[in-house]
Amino acid sequence: MANTWALDDRAQLHKDANALLTQNLTSGERIMAIIRGSFDSALIATDRRAFVFKKRFFAGAAFGKKLASYDYRDLTGVQLETGVTSGVVSLQGPGIASEDLSYWSSGKGDPKKAPHALALASAHFEQARAGVARLRELIAAVPDVTEQLRTLGELRDARFLTEAEFNSKKAELLARM
């Protein structure tokens, strides 16, 4: 199948996903990747965080819709599992339930109901692979605050930073946490 979609094209999202996304994006936040799932679901990666959109029963109500947000600092990875006709994309991180997800499950392990996962049909596999690769890059690019604080301390100790500069940068880093 030819690649006829753009990885960051909001036109591929359901209108409800676009409306919720517009309400939740912060000033200057840019969409970096969209992974479309089955049943109009989507995982949207921005330059700052990941959103998971679901609607109907998959959002917890017959006519409901939900947009869950996951900061990249709280994510350790993203997993893509594909079979012949179906697959799953799931976010990973501390506090996110680690369970075996299956497209065909109707109870525990159902990605359609898990807030951090998408069910995929085979038609979604190509764009999911590209989107997952981009999302992995975004998660990996999150700076380690502990390491940055250590480096700042070394710069202060070597007198490249004043105590005031150190405290200012430290406050900036801690505010992002």
C-alpha positions as CSV (number, residue, x, y, z in Angstrom):
1,M,0.0,0.0,0.0
2,A,1.4,3.4,-0.9
3,N,2.1,5.9,1.8
4,T,-0.5,8.6,1.1
5,W,-0.8,10.1,4.5
6,A,1.3,12.6,6.5
7,L,2.4,11.5,9.9
8,D,1.2,14.8,11.5
9,D,-2.0,15.5,9.5
10,R,-4.9,16.3,11.8
11,A,-7.3,15.7,8.9
12,Q,-6.9,12.0,9.5
13,L,-8.4,12.3,13.0
14,H,-12.1,12.0,13.9
15,K,-13.8,15.4,14.3
16,D,-14.3,14.7,18.1
17,A,-10.6,14.0,18.5
18,N,-9.8,17.2,16.7
19,A,-12.1,19.2,18.9
20,L,-10.7,17.8,22.2
21,L,-7.2,18.2,20.9
22,T,-7.8,21.9,20.1
23,Q,-9.1,22.4,23.7
24,N,-6.1,20.6,25.2
25,L,-3.0,21.7,23.2
26,T,-1.0,24.4,24.8
27,S,0.3,27.5,23.0
28,G,3.0,26.5,20.5
29,E,2.5,22.7,21.1
30,R,3.1,20.9,17.7
31,I,1.7,17.6,16.5
32,M,4.6,15.3,15.6
33,A,2.8,12.0,14.9
34,I,-0.6,10.5,14.7
35,I,-1.3,6.8,15.0
36,R,-4.8,5.9,13.9
37,G,-6.4,3.0,15.6
38,S,-9.6,1.0,15.1
39,F,-13.0,2.4,16.1
40,D,-11.9,6.1,15.4
41,S,-9.3,5.9,18.2
42,A,-5.9,7.6,17.9
43,L,-2.6,8.2,19.6
44,I,-1.4,11.7,19.0
45,A,2.2,12.6,19.8
46,T,3.1,16.2,20.2
47,D,6.5,17.8,20.9
48,R,5.6,17.7,24.6
49,R,3.3,14.7,25.4
50,A,1.1,11.9,24.0
51,F,-2.6,11.9,23.9
52,V,-4.9,8.8,23.5
53,F,-8.4,9.5,22.0
54,K,-11.3,7.1,22.3
55,K,-15.0,7.4,21.9
56,R,-18.3,5.6,22.6
57,F,-18.1,2.6,25.0
58,F,-14.3,2.6,24.6
59,A,-14.2,6.0,26.4
60,G,-16.4,4.6,29.2
61,A,-19.8,5.8,28.1
62,A,-22.2,5.0,25.2
63,F,-21.9,8.5,23.7
64,G,-18.7,9.6,25.5
65,K,-15.4,10.6,24.2
66,K,-12.1,10.8,26.1
67,L,-8.7,12.3,25.5
68,A,-6.1,11.1,28.0
69,S,-2.7,12.9,28.2
70,Y,0.7,11.3,29.1
71,D,3.7,13.5,29.6
72,Y,6.9,12.1,28.1
73,R,8.7,12.3,31.5
74,D,6.1,9.7,32.7
75,L,6.7,7.3,29.8
76,T,9.4,4.7,29.4
77,G,8.4,3.4,26.0
78,V,5.8,2.4,23.5
79,Q,5.1,-1.1,22.3
80,L,3.7,-2.2,18.9
81,E,2.5,-5.8,18.5
82,T,1.1,-6.9,15.2
83,G,-0.4,-10.2,13.9
84,V,-1.8,-11.1,10.6
85,T,-5.0,-9.1,10.8
86,S,-4.8,-7.1,14.1
87,G,-2.5,-5.4,16.5
88,V,-2.0,-3.2,19.5
89,V,-0.1,-0.1,20.3
90,S,0.4,0.6,24.0
91,L,2.2,3.2,26.1
92,Q,4.6,2.0,28.9
93,G,5.7,3.7,32.1
94,P,5.5,3.7,35.8
95,G,1.9,3.5,37.0
96,I,0.6,2.3,33.7
97,A,-0.8,-1.2,34.1
98,S,1.4,-3.8,32.4
99,E,-0.9,-6.4,30.9
100,D,-1.1,-8.7,28.0
101,L,-3.3,-6.8,25.5
102,S,-5.1,-8.5,22.6
103,Y,-7.3,-7.0,19.9
104,W,-9.7,-9.9,20.3
105,S,-10.0,-9.7,24.1
106,S,-13.3,-8.5,25.5
107,G,-12.4,-8.4,29.2
108,K,-9.1,-7.8,31.0
109,G,-6.4,-7.1,28.4
110,D,-8.8,-5.4,25.9
111,P,-6.9,-2.5,24.3
112,K,-10.1,-0.9,23.2
113,K,-10.8,-0.2,26.9
114,A,-7.3,0.3,28.2
115,P,-6.7,4.1,28.4
116,H,-3.1,3.8,27.3
117,A,-3.6,1.5,24.3
118,L,-5.0,1.4,20.8
119,A,-6.4,-1.6,18.9
120,L,-5.2,-1.8,15.3
121,A,-6.5,-3.4,12.2
122,S,-3.9,-4.4,9.5
123,A,-4.8,-1.3,7.5
124,H,-3.2,0.7,10.3
125,F,0.1,-1.2,10.5
126,E,2.2,1.0,8.2
127,Q,1.3,4.3,9.8
128,A,1.5,2.8,13.2
129,R,5.1,1.6,12.6
130,A,6.1,5.1,11.5
131,G,4.2,6.8,14.4
132,V,5.7,4.5,17.0
133,A,9.2,5.1,15.7
134,R,8.6,8.9,16.0
135,L,7.1,8.5,19.4
136,R,10.1,6.5,20.6
137,E,12.4,9.3,19.5
138,L,10.3,11.9,21.4
139,I,10.3,9.8,24.6
140,A,14.0,9.1,24.4
141,A,14.7,12.9,23.9
142,V,13.4,13.8,27.3
143,P,16.3,15.0,29.3
144,D,17.2,13.3,32.6
145,V,16.6,16.0,35.2
146,T,18.9,14.3,37.8
147,E,21.8,14.3,35.3
148,Q,21.2,17.9,34.4
149,L,21.2,18.9,38.1
150,R,24.5,17.0,38.6
151,T,26.0,18.8,35.6
152,L,24.8,22.2,36.9
153,G,26.3,21.4,40.3
154,E,29.7,20.6,38.7
155,L,29.6,23.8,36.7
156,R,28.9,25.8,39.9
157,D,31.6,24.0,41.8
158,A,34.1,24.8,38.9
159,R,32.9,28.4,39.2
160,F,31.4,28.5,35.6
161,L,28.1,29.4,37.2
162,T,27.4,31.7,40.2
163,E,25.3,30.4,43.0
164,A,22.4,32.6,41.8
165,E,22.6,31.2,38.2
166,F,22.8,27.7,39.6
167,N,19.7,28.2,41.8
168,S,17.8,29.8,38.9
169,K,18.5,26.9,36.5
170,K,17.8,24.4,39.2
171,A,14.4,26.0,39.9
172,E,13.6,25.9,36.1
173,L,14.4,22.2,35.9
174,L,12.5,21.3,39.1
175,A,9.5,23.3,37.8
176,R,9.3,21.0,34.8
177,M,8.9,17.9,36.9
